[in-house]
Amino acid sequence: AVEEGIVPGGGVALLRTVKAIDAIIAKLEGDEKVGARIVRKAIEEPLRTLCFNAGTEGSLIVQEVLKGKGNNGYNVATGEYEDL
């Protein structure tokens, strides 16, 4: 799957970039900072959308997944946090 550009985990791979993006945002100013914040927010949307479609609150789940490491994320099918 990785060779084909597919990564596991309902948006977890994207969320793992947030710390790096936050570090970049801290160094930016003006329109560049605004643009980077938009990108950062957009990175959360795949997981939020999966949660919405599963009938759960995405904001809380995104925050919990951000606390995790590696492939640990939220399985919308089971409602559990696990290695995806």
Long-range contacts (C-beta under 8 A, 24 or more apart in sequence): 8-71, 8-84, 9-71, 9-73, 9-84, 10-46, 10-47, 10-50, 10-73, 10-74, 10-75, 10-76, 10-84, 11-43, 11-44, 11-45, 11-46, 11-47, 11-50, 11-65, 11-73, 12-47, 12-65, 12-68, 12-71, 12-72, 12-73, 12-84, 14-43, 14-44, 14-46, 14-47, 15-43, 15-44, 15-47, 15-62, 15-65, 15-66, 15-73, 16-70, 17-43, 18-43, 18-66, 47-73, 47-74, 50-76, 51-76
